Amino acid sequence: MAALKNDGRSVWISRLAGDAQWEEAIKGTDLTAPSWNWNGTLWTVDRVDERTSYVLRYDMSALDQPVTRIAAPELNGKQVKAFKVARDGTRVAAIVADGEGVSVMVGVITGDKLDHFQTLWSAEEIKDLAWSDSEHLLALVGSGRTISEIDISNGTVRQLPGTDKRITSITALNDRLVAGTEADEKGAGRCWSSRRTSGSTPRPRRAPST
């Protein structure tokens, strides 16, 4: 598992074992939340400034140089707000901002390079992204925190029923959607888990405080 430190300057990892220790894996200036690939590599983007972002990949099997900067020329000049790797390891999705607004872009992983980016959708405000499967993305949108589904094969966007202004992050797998909130003044956050089926309204189920 992996976690982004509160100050956004480092990503830490740990194994799923009772005596496992947290280790610092990636350092940066302003990192996006980490995203795992199926092969165990960890990805994030270091936002050096508003116009410069570096894609970083951590490979724990590469002991001599575990962190590699991945070329992504089509992201040059854009501010990357979120970055997610598809579970099949073939594509990446990013929320990017430039002089024209905020949009969702999808690119292809080709060795040590990201290319063939396409802009799928633009909106006034996009908060977070999640891959639900290899062909569909979920986007957390706007101050009302609606969730839209994007079909990357044809660019079709469908807004899912339901909304919750408390949601700040999402993750998904097939028909399972998990949404989280920011920590309150006591340092406690909450998450909701629901099954998402075509045409149905997600009905959050409260999970214990974290």
Residue pairs with C-beta under 8 A, 6 or more apart in sequence:
1 13
1 14
1 15
1 16
2 11
2 12
2 13
2 14
2 25
2 34
2 36
2 42
3 11
3 12
3 13
3 22
3 34
4 10
4 11
4 31
4 32
4 33
4 34
4 44
5 11
5 12
8 28
8 30
8 31
9 27
9 28
9 29
9 30
9 31
10 24
10 25
10 26
10 27
10 28
10 31
11 24
11 25
11 26
11 28
11 31
11 34
11 42
11 44
11 58
12 22
12 23
12 24
12 25
13 22
13 23
13 25
13 42
13 58
13 60
14 20
14 21
14 22
14 23
25 42
25 58
25 60
25 66
25 67
26 34
26 42
26 44
26 56
26 58
26 67
28 44
28 46
28 54
28 56
29 46
29 47
29 48
30 46
30 47
30 48
31 44
31 45
31 46
31 47
31 56
32 44
32 45
32 47
32 80
32 81
32 82
32 83
33 44
33 82
33 169
34 42
34 43
34 44
35 42
35 43
35 44
35 83
35 84
35 85
36 42
36 43
36 85
37 43
37 85
37 87
37 89
38 87
38 88
38 89
39 89
40 59
40 60
40 61
41 57
41 58
41 59
42 57
42 58
42 59
42 60
43 55
43 56
43 57
43 58
43 70
43 83
43 85
43 92
44 55
44 56
44 58
44 83
45 53
45 54
45 55
45 56
45 80
45 83
45 94
46 53
46 54
46 56
47 53
47 79
47 80
48 54
50 79
51 77
51 78
51 79
52 76
53 75
53 78
53 79
53 80
54 69
55 69
55 70
55 71
55 72
55 75
55 83
55 114
56 67
56 68
56 69
56 70
57 67
57 68
57 70
58 66
58 67
59 66
59 68
60 66
62 68
68 112
70 112
70 113
70 114
71 112
71 113
71 114
72 107
72 113
72 114
72 115
73 115
74 105
74 107
74 114
74 115
74 117
75 94
75 96
75 105
75 114
75 117
77 98
78 96
78 97
78 98
79 96
79 97
79 98
80 94
80 95
80 96
81 94
81 95
81 96
81 97
81 102
81 126
82 94
82 95
82 126
82 127
82 128
82 129
83 92
83 93
83 94
83 95
84 92
84 93
84 94
84 129
84 130
84 131
85 91
85 92
85 109
85 131
86 92
86 93
86 131
86 134
87 131
87 133
87 134
87 173
88 134
89 109
90 108
90 109
90 134
91 106
91 107
91 108
91 109
91 134
91 152
92 106
92 107
92 108
92 109
92 114
93 104
93 105
93 106
93 129
93 131
93 137
93 152
94 104
94 105
94 106
94 107
94 129
95 102
95 103
95 104
95 126
95 128
95 129
95 139
96 102
96 103
96 104
96 105
97 103
100 122
101 122
101 124
102 122
102 123
102 124
102 125
102 126
103 119
103 120
103 121
103 122
103 123
103 126
104 119
104 120
104 121
104 122
104 126
104 129
104 137
104 139
104 150
105 117
105 118
105 119
105 120
106 117
106 118
106 120
106 137
106 152
107 114
107 115
107 116
107 117
107 118
108 114
108 115
108 116
110 116
120 137
120 150
120 152
120 155
120 157
121 139
121 148
121 150
121 155
121 157
123 139
123 141
123 142
124 142
125 141
125 142
125 143
126 139
126 140
126 141
127 140
127 141
127 142
127 145
127 168
127 169
128 139
128 140
128 168
128 169
128 170
129 137
129 138
129 139
129 140
129 170
130 137
130 138
130 170
130 171
130 172
130 177
131 137
131 138
131 172
132 138
132 149
132 172
132 173
132 174
132 175
132 177
132 196
133 173
133 174
135 151
135 152
135 153
136 149
136 150
136 151
136 152
137 149
137 150
137 152
138 147
138 148
138 149
138 150
138 160
138 170
138 172
138 177
139 147
139 148
139 149
139 150
140 146
140 147
140 167
140 168
140 169
140 170
140 179
141 147
141 148
141 159
143 165
144 163
144 165
145 163
145 164
145 165
145 166
145 167
145 168
146 159
146 160
146 162
146 163
147 159
147 160
147 162
147 163
147 170
147 177
147 202
148 157
148 158
148 159
148 160
149 157
149 158
149 159
149 160
150 156
150 157
151 157
151 158
160 196
160 201
160 202
161 200
161 201
161 202
162 201
162 202
162 203
164 179
164 192
164 204
166 181
166 190
167 179
167 180
167 181
167 192
168 180
168 181
168 182
169 179
169 180
170 177
170 178
170 179
170 180
171 177
171 178
172 178
172 196
175 195
175 196
175 197
176 193
176 194
176 195
176 196
177 193
177 194
177 195
177 196
177 202
178 191
178 192
178 193
179 191
179 192
179 194
179 204
180 189
180 190
180 191
180 192
181 189
181 190
181 191
182 189
183 189
188 209
188 210
189 209
189 210
190 206
190 207
190 209
190 210
191 207
191 210
192 204
192 205
192 206
192 207
193 204
193 205
193 207
194 202
194 203
194 204
194 205
195 202
196 202
